[in-house]
């Protein structure tokens, strides 16, 4: 039995499959499949904030799409396509005004229209290959942050330190100040964040130590409420860490072969993701969507094809959805703002320029300023120079 099957089986026996408890939320009402233009996705909790920003615009569009999402863990985004495990229980969706609601799946479950993972599907235990008839589509970039409470004095951590702390446990790893097992917070091996950090540190994901808190937001809460902040350590997607800088702080990460640690941004207080975009910060990956496809590799569902087309650039988003701005505002990085790429998960980096770079606009949107000159036409950027793109003189 694979890890995914074990998790599903255990959760089912407890009546908890994909049902995320949120205090104060009303009981789920209505069938998910009866919603207008319903599009059902599954995956990790790191994806949920981005989808929550996108969903209201899609629900209010002339051709409405109701985005329904269940977030039991990233690897569940591929489970249904590998072993036929349906989605059951409840899921979230969002009204046109952004209010999060919950709905019920049919008792016998339903197949998802797409899965959303922060890592390649084959990094999940038991997934040797993406099943035939399932396509992979890349989305915006997410990065991962090792985090501590703001009360901690720590500022950086190395891959070697992560190997000993999370590979052996806090007390056996003996890396000061992370010496208390009760203050070592983690996820299970279906988490994209765990998988990415495990790869960077050389730890088998199923051997990763720590106390499983269940979700990105629960990780933040656990660290924020720690009674021993100097000993506390956890990890989340960087966009979640950024949204919670009032309570947690991202550590600079020193990858194997590096002489010092780097934050995702150019400084501990910046939001420019410069070190992710130029390759100094190692913990990042593009989101990946998985969906049933036809012989030409195109999504078989028209609604799925339209939704994924927004990210692929093959379908113009509705006026209600400024997708580039939404991605940046959520703390993710559009591919056009990246100067490096990798083909293997947490693998070697190489220089790559996007056909239509948007790094200048990205920095302006993310930070309020840009190192590039403003423009309204190509001539404003000089002869034989950069081109005017999105209001800034970008590289050709």
N, C-alpha and C positions, 0 to 999 in steps of 0.2 A: 504494500500500500504506500503510495507516494505521500509526501508531506501535505500536498494540497488535499488529497483524499482524506488524510487523517484529520486535518483541520476542519474540513467540511463535515465529516462524520461526527466529530466531537461536538461541533457547533450545532448540528442538527439535533443531536440527542439532548442538548440543553435548550433547544428552541431559539437559538441565537444566530442562525445563519444570516449574516449581513444586516442584522438589526442593531444599529448603533444607538445606544442609550444617550439621550441628551436631556438633562433635567429641565422640566418645565415645558417640554414640547408636547403638543396635543397628540392624542392617539391617531394613528394613521386612518385616513378615511378614503374610501373609493379604490377602484382598481386602477393600477398603473397603466394597464393596456387600454383603458377606455379614454385616456387623456388625448386631446387633439394633437395630431402630428407627433405621436409619441416616439421618442428615440431613447432606447435603454442602453446604458453603459455600466461597466463594472471595473473596479480597479482600486488603486490606493487612495488613502486619505490626502496625500500631498496634492493630488489632482483636483480635489474638490473646490478649493477657493477659486481657481481659475474658471472652472465650469460654472460656479455660482455667479461669477461676473458675466459670463457669456449667456447663461440661460435666460435671464429676463428679457434681453434684447431679442432672442430667438422666439420667445413666447409671444412677444408683442409685435412681431413682424407681420407683414401682409400675408405671407405663407407661414403660419406659426409652426414652430417645432417645440414640443415640450420635452425638455431634456430631463430624463430620469436617471439618477446615478446612485449606485450602491458601492460603498467603499470599505469592504472587509480586509483589503490588502492588495498590493499591486499584482501579485501573481494570480489572484482570482480573475484578473482581466483576460487570462488565457485559458483558465481551467475548463470553462464550458466548451471550448473548442478542442481541447486535448482529450478529455474523458467524458464529455457529455453531461457534466454536472450543471443543472439548471439553477437559475437565480430564484430564491424563495424568500419569504419574509417581507420586509418593508424596504423602501428606498426613499430618497429625497428627490423632490423636484421644486422648481421655483416659479412663482407667479410673475406676471409682467412687471410688477412693482418691486420684485426682488425678494419677496417673502418666501422663506423656505417652508415647504409643506412635505408631508409624507404620504405615501400611498402603498397599497398592498399588491404583491404579485399573486398570480393564481396559485392555488394550493399545490398543484403539481409542478409549479415553477415555469420559468420562461427562459428562452435562450436570449443572450444579450445581442444587441445590434453592433456593439463595439466594446473592446476592452481597451483600457488606457493604463500603460505601465511606464514607470520612470526608468526602467532598464529593459534590455532585450529579453524577450520571452524565454529564450533558451538558457538564461541565467537562473530560472526558476527550477527547483528540484523536480525531476520527473519529466521535464520538457526537453527532449533531445532535439526536436526540430519543430518549426512552426507547421501545423497540420496542412495538408494539401487543401486548397480551396480557401485558405485564410491569407489575407494580404497584410503587409506591414507598411505603415505610413508614419513618417516622422512628423513631430510637432515642435513646439518651442522648447528651448533648453531649460532644464531645471538643474540646480546645483544642490549639494548636500552640505550641511553644517554640523560639526561637532560643537555642542553648546554647553555652557555652564551658567549658573545663576549670576546675576549681576553682582551679587555680594562676593563672588569668588575673585581671587587675585590673579587667576591664571589667564594667560593671553594666547598661548599657542600649544600645539600638540603635534607630535611626529607620528608617521605611520608605524614606526617601531614601538612607540608608546601604546598606540591603539592595539597593536598586535598582542602585547603583554596584558594590557588591561582587559580587553574584550575577548582575547583568546584564552586566557587562563582564569579570569575573574579578578576582582579588585584586590582581594587579600593575597592570592597566589601570584598575581602579576607583579605586585610590589613596585608600582610606579607611583611615586608620591606626586600629588596629594590624593590620588584616586585609590584609596586603600580600604574602602568600606563597601562591601557587597550590596548593602541595602540602599546605597546612594548611586549605584551603577544602573542606569536606566537603558532599556533596550526595546526591541520589537521581536517578532518571530521571523522566521526565514522566508515569509511571503512578502516582507517589506522591501520595497525598492531601495530605501535609504540604507537598510542593513546590508543588502546585497552589494551595493556600490561601495560602502565603507569596508566591508569584508574583503572585497576584491583588492582595494587599494592597500589594505594592511596584510594581505596574505592569509586570511582566516577563512576556513570553510564556513559558509553561511549557517549551516546546521549546527556548527560548534560554537557559534557566537554566544558569549555569556551576557548576563544582565537580566534585569527584571522587566518583563514584557508589559508595556503600558497600553498597547493597543492601537494608538493613533498618534499623528503628529501633534494635535492639540493637547492630548493627554500627556505627551512628553513634556511640552512646555509647562503645563500645570504642575507636573511632578517636580520639575526643577525649581519652579517659582516658589513652591511651598516647602522646599527642602529645609530641614532643621540643621543640616550640616553642609552648607553651600560650598565650602572649600573642597569637600570630597565628592560633590555631585557632578555627574557627567552624563550627557545624553546626546541625541542627534535627531535632526529633522531636515526637511527640505529648507533651503536657504530662504525661499520666499516666506515660509512660515516663521522662521527666525527673525526675518526683517520686520514682520508685522508685530512681533512681540519683543522688540528691543527694550521696552520698558521693564522687562522682567528677566530676559535671558540674553546672552552674548555669544556670538560666533567666535570660536578660536581660530587663529591662523593655523593652517595645516601644512606641515612639511612632508611632502611625498618622498618616497624612496629616491635617492639620487640628488635631492635638492639640499642646498647648504643652509637654508632657513625656511621659515614658514611664511605663508601668504594668506591673507584674507581673500574672500571672493571679490571684494571691492579694493580700490586703491588705498583705502585706509579703513580703520575699524568703524568709522562713523559715516563713510561714504555709501552711496547706493548705485555706483556706476558699473559694478560688475566687471571692472576693467581687467582684473586678474583672471577671471573666468574667460573673458573674451580673447585675451592674448596668450593664454596657455600657462600662466604661472600657477593658477589654482587648479588642482587636479581633480577635485570631486564634482564632476558634472556629467550630464547625459541628456540627450534629447528625449522628450516624451515620445512614446510610440503608441500608435493606435493599431489595433488588430480588428479585422472585420471580414466576413465572408465576401469573396470576390468571384467574378466570372472568369472565363478562360483568358480574357485580355487583362486580368489583374485589376479590374474596376469593381468597386463595391456593388453587390447585387441589389441592395435596398436603395431606392431612390432617395429616401430621407437621409440614410447614412452617407450616400454619395454626396449629397448636397452639404451636409455638415462637415465631412472630411475635406470637401472641396474648398471650403473657406480657408482651412489651414494649408492646403496644398497649393493654393493660388489658382486653382482651376475654376472656381466659382466665386463670383463677386459677392462679398457679404452684404446683407441688407443695410440700408442707411442707419438703422438702429444699432448696428454692431460695428464700431470702429475697432476691428480686431487687433491691428498692430498696437494701438494705444492700450487696449485692454490687456494684452499680453505683457506689455512693459509695466503698466500700472500694477499688475499682480506680482511683479518681482521676477518674472521670467524673462528670457532673452530670445528675441526672434532670431532665426538662423541668419538673417541678413546682417545682424550686428556682430557675428562671430568672425574672428580672424584665424582661428584654428579649428581643426576637426579631428575626429578619431573614428576608426572603423570597428574596432573591438571595444567592448564595454570596459571602461576605465583602462583603456589600452594606450599605446603610443600616440602622441599628438603630431600633427603635421600642419604646415601653414596652408590656408585655403581662403581665397577671397570669393565672396558671394557674387553672382553675376550682377546683382543690383544692391550694393552695400547700403546699409542704413545705420551705421555706427554713430554718425554725427547726430542724426535725429534721435537715436536711442538715448544718447547721453543727455540731450536736451530734455527729452520727455522724462527720463528717470531722475535727473538732478536739477533741472531748471536752467542749465547752462551747457554750452558746447564749445570745444576747442576749435571747431570749424567755423568758417565764415558763413554768414547768412546770405541768401540769394533768392531771386524770384525767377531767374532764367540762367541758362548756361553761360551766357556772356558775362554774367556777374562774377564768375569763377575764374576768368582769365582765359586767354587763348591756349589751346592744347592742354588745358589743365583739368581739374575735376569737373564733374557735371553737377548741375543743380538738381537735387533730388530731395523731396520732402522739405524744401525750404533751406537746405544746407548744401554747401559745396562738398560733395562726397567723391571718393575715388571712383574712377571710371570702371 
